[in-house]
Amino acid sequence: MRKIYALIVSVFVVGTAMAQRTVDLSVEEILSPTTEVASNTSSGTPFSISVAIKNNGPDDIAADDTIFIQVIFANESNQVIFAAPSTTTLSPLKAFGKTLANGDTMHVNFGINYSYYTKSSINAKLQVLVVAINRSANGLVTESSTVANNAKIQNIIWRNPQGWGVGISDVNSSDMISVYPNPASDNITVEMNVISVSQNSVVEIFDLQGKLVKSVELAAGTINQSIDISDLSKGMYIVKMTSGDISSQQKLQVVR
C-alpha cells in the first residue's frame, strides 16, 4: 500500500500578468469534516469538504488564476484508502473567482463521493495539500513542495453504516481483508473490511511462486465469501483481494 507521506499533490496557479509574481499558498485549516464521516450501504461515503487556504504573498493571486487540490484519505497506519484525484495531473483545475490578495484567506468547498463503506468504524486521516507552481509564461515563481504549510491533516473517525464507535481491535487493524480460519484445510472465509457499493471484487489465491491457483469474483456489496480450498496442496499461499483501486493481501497456510 502507498504511504501518505510519499504522496505529492500540486496546486497550480495560472495568471495573465506578465510581471514576475511570487505567492505562497497554505492550508490554514480543514473546516469540514472535523470529527467524522459517515458511510452507508447504498452510496458509500460522501465527503463534504471545506478548507481555508491563505495567500502568504508577497504578491496577489488573480481571479482567473486556477487551483488544483488533491485530497488523501488514509487509515491510522498511513495506508492510503483513496486519493482524489488519484494522480497529480493538471486537471481538474478551478478558477479562484476573485482576487486573493497577499495575506487574504478564502474558503474552498467541494464534495467527493467515495463508493465504499467500512465494515467497522476506524480512526482515519484526511489530508489536503496545496502547492503553487508556474505553468505558463506569466512570471509566477514556483514554490517548493516541501514547505510545511502546504499540508494539513485532520484526524477523523470513518463510521460504519451502523454508526458504531471505534473498538480496540479496529484501531490497530490496517488490513482491508481478513482470512479465517488460518491455518485451514477445507474452506476459508474471506471478509472484506472495506466494501464497494458499485464495483465487483476479485479474490485470488497465489502460491509462493506467484502462480494463480484460484480466482473468485464477488458482487458489489459483498461482505464475506466462503471459498473451497480442499483442492489445494499443503503449503503457504497469498490471498489477494482487489476492488477498484483498493488491493490487500494476507498469507494463508493450508494444512493436510
Stockholm file with secondary structure:
# STOCKHOLM 1.0

chainA/1-256         MRKIYALIVSVFVVGTAMAQRTVDLSVEEILSPTTEVASNTSSGTPFSISVAIKNNGPDDIAADDTIFIQVIFANESNQVIFAAPSTTTLSPLKAFGKTLANGDTMHVNFGINYSYYTKSSINAKLQVLVVAINRSANGLVTESSTVANNAKIQNIIWRNPQGWGVGISDVNSSDMISVYPNPASDNITVEMNVISVSQNSVVEIFDLQGKLVKSVELAAGTINQSIDISDLSKGMYIVKMTSGDISSQQKLQVVR
#=GR chainA/1-256 SS CCBGGGCCCCCCBCCCCCSCEECCEEEEEEEECSSEEECBTTTBEEEEEEEEEEECCSSCBCTTCEECCEEEEEETTCBEEEEESSSCCSCSCEECCSCBCTTCEEEEEEEEEESEEESSCEEEEEEEECCCCBCSTTCEECCCTTCGGGEEEEEEEEECTTCCCCCHHHHTCCCSEEEESSSBSSEEEEEESEEESSSCEEEEEEETTSCEEEEEEECTTCCEEEEECTTSCSEEEEEEEEETTEEEEEEEEECC
#=GC SS_cons         CCBGGGCCCCCCBCCCCCSCEECCEEEEEEEECSSEEECBTTTBEEEEEEEEEEECCSSCBCTTCEECCEEEEEETTCBEEEEESSSCCSCSCEECCSCBCTTCEEEEEEEEEESEEESSCEEEEEEEECCCCBCSTTCEECCCTTCGGGEEEEEEEEECTTCCCCCHHHHTCCCSEEEESSSBSSEEEEEESEEESSSCEEEEEEETTSCEEEEEEECTTCCEEEEECTTSCSEEEEEEEEETTEEEEEEEEECC
//
